[in-house]
């Protein structure tokens, strides 16, 4: 996943009218199982992905977020969900 983003540096890509932003963060792991391609570096302790419509009301209405907890949260106005946002 190194191509998606590393160490707090976000990486954004677009698909089906949504912008997806991936951010790896926390601490880079110092030990991990044997690395195999395409993984070139060890993973991170935290990561999150926001998915926001390119055009609110056009390509989508809700914004979404998922992090290490695996819980997906959303907003109803196309903005990035925040702490306390509804859970899917």
N, CA, C and O of each residue as an XYZ file, in Angstrom:
352
protein
N       0.803     -1.193      0.000
C       0.000      0.000      0.000
C       0.850      1.263      0.000
O       0.308      2.363      0.113
N       2.125      1.138     -0.119
C       2.984      2.319     -0.077
C       2.611      3.331     -1.145
O       2.859      4.524     -0.969
N       2.020      2.887     -2.249
C       1.629      3.802     -3.308
C       0.444      4.678     -2.944
O       0.225      5.708     -3.582
N      -0.330      4.292     -1.930
C      -1.490      5.083     -1.548
C      -1.144      6.241     -0.634
O      -1.822      7.268     -0.676
N      -0.139      6.119      0.172
C       0.237      7.182      1.080
C       1.129      6.638      2.165
O       1.027      5.467      2.533
N       2.003      7.478      2.681
C       2.912      7.015      3.718
C       3.070      8.065      4.798
O       3.093      9.263      4.516
N       3.177      7.610      6.031
C       3.551      8.452      7.160
C       2.847      9.779      7.285
O       3.505     10.802      7.473
N       1.531      9.801      7.189
C       0.799     11.042      7.355
C       0.667     11.849      6.077
O       0.022     12.897      6.081
N       1.261     11.390      4.984
C       1.136     12.084      3.712
C      -0.086     11.529      2.986
O      -0.087     10.363      2.593
N      -1.137     12.349      2.801
C      -2.336     11.830      2.176
C      -2.143     11.544      0.689
O      -1.329     12.182      0.020
N      -2.885     10.602      0.201
C      -2.932     10.291     -1.222
C      -4.406     10.264     -1.613
O      -5.216      9.632     -0.934
N      -4.757     10.938     -2.693
C      -6.145     11.029     -3.113
C      -6.312     10.429     -4.493
O      -5.473     10.621     -5.374
N      -7.404      9.698     -4.674
C      -7.763      9.218     -5.993
C      -9.270      9.352     -6.150
O      -9.994      9.476     -5.162
N      -9.738      9.326     -7.386
C     -11.146      9.535     -7.697
C     -11.733      8.289     -8.335
O     -11.108      7.660     -9.188
N     -12.948      7.939     -7.911
C     -13.653      6.821     -8.511
C     -15.153      7.033     -8.326
O     -15.607      7.385     -7.236
N     -15.909      6.821     -9.383
C     -17.376      6.899     -9.352
C     -17.903      8.173     -8.694
O     -18.863      8.124     -7.926
N     -17.281      9.302     -8.992
C     -17.773     10.579     -8.493
C     -17.389     10.923     -7.070
O     -17.872     11.914     -6.521
N     -16.526     10.121     -6.462
C     -16.061     10.384     -5.095
C     -14.550     10.531     -5.079
O     -13.837      9.840     -5.807
N     -14.066     11.449     -4.233
C     -12.633     11.575     -3.965
C     -12.321     10.768     -2.712
O     -12.906     11.004     -1.655
N     -11.403      9.818     -2.831
C     -10.968      8.987     -1.718
C      -9.607      9.486     -1.259
O      -8.684      9.599     -2.065
N      -9.475      9.784      0.030
C      -8.194     10.240      0.571
C      -7.743      9.253      1.633
O      -8.424      9.033      2.635
N      -6.569      8.659      1.388
C      -5.968      7.683      2.294
C      -4.833      8.354      3.047
O      -3.989      9.014      2.440
N      -4.806      8.190      4.371
C      -3.706      8.724      5.176
C      -3.205      7.631      6.109
O      -3.956      7.124      6.942
N      -1.934      7.270      5.967
C      -1.277      6.365      6.910
C      -0.670      7.226      8.000
O      -0.170      8.316      7.721
N      -0.706      6.758      9.222
C      -0.169      7.579     10.300
C       0.275      6.744     11.474
O       0.471      5.534     11.370
N       0.429      7.416     12.588
C       0.921      6.733     13.773
C       2.397      6.471     13.633
O       3.158      7.351     13.231
N       2.801      5.266     13.963
C       4.198      4.887     13.944
C       4.414      3.785     12.925
O       3.621      2.846     12.841
N       5.485      3.894     12.148
C       5.783      2.823     11.224
C       6.283      1.628     12.025
O       7.133      1.768     12.904
N       5.753      0.465     11.715
C       6.126     -0.751     12.434
C       7.590     -1.096     12.175
O       8.097     -0.930     11.065
N       8.254     -1.577     13.216
C       9.666     -1.948     13.067
C       9.830     -3.421     12.776
O      10.873     -3.846     12.279
N       8.814     -4.203     13.080
C       8.862     -5.621     12.762
C       7.555     -6.005     12.075
O       6.501     -5.449     12.383
N       7.622     -6.917     11.181
C       6.430     -7.402     10.507
C       6.759     -8.739      9.867
O       7.926     -9.121      9.779
N       5.737     -9.446      9.424
C       6.013    -10.691      8.707
C       6.854    -10.416      7.460
O       7.063     -9.259      7.095
N       7.321    -11.439      6.828
C       8.120    -11.301      5.611
C       7.347    -10.471      4.594
O       6.182    -10.747      4.309
N       8.001     -9.461      4.054
C       7.366     -8.589      3.069
C       7.394     -9.247      1.700
O       8.408     -9.808      1.283
N       6.273     -9.171      1.014
C       6.207     -9.693     -0.339
C       5.676     -8.604     -1.251
O       4.897     -7.762     -0.804
N       6.072     -8.594     -2.510
C       5.562     -7.573     -3.428
C       4.042     -7.627     -3.462
O       3.492     -8.725     -3.386
N       3.331     -6.509     -3.570
C       3.867     -5.190     -3.861
C       4.255     -4.381     -2.621
O       4.607     -3.210     -2.762
N       4.207     -4.950     -1.418
C       4.570     -4.214     -0.207
C       6.079     -4.029     -0.142
O       6.830     -5.002     -0.068
N       6.513     -2.783     -0.172
C       7.941     -2.512     -0.171
C       8.440     -2.099      1.210
O       9.637     -2.183      1.486
N       7.526     -1.652      2.084
C       7.929     -1.213      3.416
C       6.977     -1.799      4.452
O       5.909     -2.312      4.118
N       7.383     -1.712      5.700
C       6.535     -2.180      6.785
C       5.328     -1.250      6.927
O       5.378     -0.102      6.485
N       4.251     -1.732      7.535
C       3.019     -0.969      7.665
C       3.060      0.097      8.746
O       4.095      0.350      9.362
N       1.906      0.714      8.959
C       1.750      1.784      9.940
C       0.731      1.357     10.983
O      -0.081      0.466     10.733
N       0.768      1.985     12.151
C      -0.133      1.601     13.232
C      -1.522      2.208     13.076
O      -2.463      1.749     13.724
N      -1.673      3.216     12.241
C      -2.962      3.861     12.038
C      -3.140      4.209     10.572
O      -2.168      4.414      9.845
N      -4.394      4.274     10.149
C      -4.712      4.709      8.792
C      -6.180      5.095      8.750
O      -6.976      4.623      9.561
N      -6.533      5.946      7.812
C      -7.938      6.281      7.616
C      -8.182      6.597      6.148
O      -7.265      6.954      5.408
N      -9.434      6.458      5.747
C      -9.842      6.798      4.391
C     -11.126      7.610      4.476
O     -12.110      7.168      5.069
N     -11.112      8.798      3.879
C     -12.317      9.602      3.693
C     -12.779      9.422      2.270
O     -11.958      9.299      1.362
N     -14.063      9.406      2.063
C     -14.646      9.341      0.731
C     -15.699     10.440      0.656
O     -16.729     10.375      1.327
N     -15.426     11.454     -0.171
C     -16.304     12.617     -0.255
C     -16.761     12.823     -1.691
O     -15.975     12.631     -2.619
N     -18.031     13.216     -1.896
C     -18.511     13.422     -3.261
C     -17.769     14.581     -3.932
O     -17.451     15.584     -3.292
N     -17.500     14.426     -5.224
C     -16.857     15.494     -5.988
C     -17.796     16.694     -6.102
O     -17.350     17.842     -6.106
N     -19.077     16.423     -6.193
C     -20.089     17.467     -6.308
C     -21.262     17.078     -5.403
O     -22.044     16.188     -5.738
N     -21.376     17.750     -4.256
C     -22.445     17.425     -3.311
C     -23.787     17.668     -3.993
O     -24.041     18.748     -4.526
N     -24.632     16.657     -3.967
C     -25.929     16.733     -4.621
C     -25.874     16.314     -6.082
O     -26.914     16.096     -6.704
N     -24.662     16.198     -6.639
C     -24.492     15.780     -8.026
C     -23.977     14.356     -8.105
O     -24.656     13.465     -8.614
N     -22.755     14.148     -7.590
C     -22.166     12.799     -7.629
C     -22.440     12.021     -6.349
O     -22.205     10.814     -6.293
N     -22.932     12.701     -5.328
C     -23.246     12.040     -4.064
C     -23.700     13.044     -3.034
O     -23.552     14.252     -3.224
N     -24.253     12.549     -1.944
C     -24.767     13.432     -0.901
C     -24.026     13.247      0.421
O     -23.881     14.205      1.181
N     -23.555     12.033      0.711
C     -22.945     11.754      2.011
C     -21.428     11.628      1.902
O     -20.901     11.208      0.872
N     -20.733     11.998      2.981
C     -19.303     11.770      3.111
C     -19.091     10.585      4.036
O     -19.894     10.351      4.939
N     -18.013      9.834      3.819
C     -17.753      8.630      4.598
C     -16.326      8.625      5.128
O     -15.441      9.271      4.567
N     -16.110      7.882      6.225
C     -14.776      7.698      6.789
C     -14.690      6.311      7.405
O     -15.647      5.823      8.005
N     -13.529      5.683      7.248
C     -13.234      4.436      7.958
C     -11.802      4.534      8.467
O     -10.930      5.082      7.793
N     -11.565      3.995      9.670
C     -10.216      4.002     10.235
C      -9.896      2.610     10.756
O     -10.585      1.645     10.428
N      -8.854      2.508     11.567
C      -8.401      1.210     12.056
C      -9.459      0.444     12.845
O      -9.387     -0.781     12.940
N     -10.423      1.133     13.401
C     -11.456      0.452     14.178
C     -12.375     -0.373     13.275
O     -13.049     -1.289     13.747
N     -12.403     -0.052     11.983
C     -13.261     -0.759     11.043
C     -14.686     -0.238     11.009
O     -15.520     -0.759     10.268
N     -14.972      0.781     11.801
C     -16.307      1.374     11.834
C     -16.401      2.454     10.758
O     -15.521      3.307     10.648
N     -17.468      2.410      9.970
C     -17.690      3.414      8.930
C     -18.641      4.459      9.483
O     -19.737      4.137      9.940
N     -18.210      5.725      9.438
C     -19.063      6.836      9.842
C     -19.402      7.655      8.613
O     -18.739      7.551      7.581
N     -20.456      8.485      8.730
C     -20.859      9.274      7.575
C     -21.404     10.629      7.996
O     -21.780     10.843      9.148
N     -21.436     11.534      7.030
C     -22.090     12.823      7.196
C     -23.170     12.911      6.120
O     -23.054     12.277      5.071
N     -24.192     13.673      6.367
C     -25.286     13.777      5.403
C     -25.136     14.969      4.459
O     -25.949     15.141      3.551
N     -24.102     15.796      4.663
C     -23.939     16.986      3.831
C     -22.700     16.928      2.937
O     -22.309     17.948      2.369
N     -22.083     15.770      2.802
C     -20.936     15.615      1.913
C     -19.605     16.028      2.476
O     -18.590     15.948      1.784
N     -19.581     16.477      3.743
C     -18.317     16.839      4.370
C     -17.710     15.618      5.046
O     -18.369     14.589      5.192
N     -16.451     15.737      5.457
C     -15.785     14.628      6.145
C     -16.432     14.398      7.507
O     -16.618     15.349      8.266
N     -16.778     13.151      7.830
C     -17.334     12.860      9.149
C     -16.343     13.216     10.250
O     -15.129     13.166     10.051
N     -16.878     13.576     11.410
C     -16.058     13.924     12.560
C     -16.410     12.989     13.717
O     -17.322     12.170     13.605
N     -15.686     13.115     14.820
C     -15.992     12.302     16.008
C     -17.457     12.520     16.377
O     -17.923     13.657     16.446
N     -18.166     11.446     16.608
C     -19.574     11.539     16.959
C     -20.515     11.483     15.771
O     -21.732     11.543     15.948
N     -19.975     11.369     14.552
C     -20.827     11.250     13.366
C     -21.574      9.920     13.407
O     -21.125      8.974     14.054
N     -22.726      9.846     12.711
C     -23.481      8.598     12.690
C     -22.658      7.442     12.111
O     -21.767      7.641     11.286
N     -22.982      6.243     12.565
C     -22.296      5.021     12.145
C     -23.198      4.250     11.200
O     -24.406      4.163     11.419
N     -22.606      3.683     10.139
C     -23.390      2.828      9.234
C     -23.673      1.503      9.876
O     -24.320      0.650      9.269
